[in-house]
Amino acid sequence: MYVVFLAGGIASGKSTVARELERLGAWRIDLDRVSREVLEPGGECTQAIAREFGDDLLDPTTGQLRRGLLARRAFATDEGATRLEQIELPYIRRRLEEVLGDDGCTDAAGAPRVAVVEVPLLDRMEDALDLADEVVCVTCPLGLRRVRAQGRGMDPEDFDARARRQPTDDYLRSKADVELANEGDEKDLLRQVDAWWQAHEADGWKTRRG
């Protein structure tokens, strides 16, 4: 199975690309969902976080992690945010390996040829790049992304705060094998996606790993 890491900042068009790839036949994996899975009640990652940041983070009845309290506590300082990432990331990588190993189904004959992993913060996943055959980034000028986000009802200050926590387009380009530049309309972006897909179809989705 050919594994693609798809990266892009907020309002860059990454989700549009992911939806189109799914329509074309790729298995779409949201890394945010994988991250939530490792924080299940009673899980090793959840317990490790509670040991580091306080047992009161766990609901006494359900054992669920109080995410709001964790965010306030962990992100109060850069050091706390770094400690949280150091705990979470190995579990996220392990879970992603398990998900990719499942091939999305139990029937090998129906296993997908292509898996597209949506990666919100590629700089946090550098240690997992060896899991991918290819890194594709969706780029868009920050000002245009802000306008598009506002058009969807996002508060400009919220956009700016989120964008500051994400890697820059220059960083994404430095790690990517392919760049999809989203400076035009959606049709232009989808044309780029289709051209990329058709090139791989012609090549037979030859994996680069191993």
Summary of the structure (lengths in Angstrom):
residues: 210
radius of gyration: 18.4
end to end distance: 12.0
largest distance: 55.2
contacts: 608
relative contact order: 0.21
helix: 58%
strand: 14%
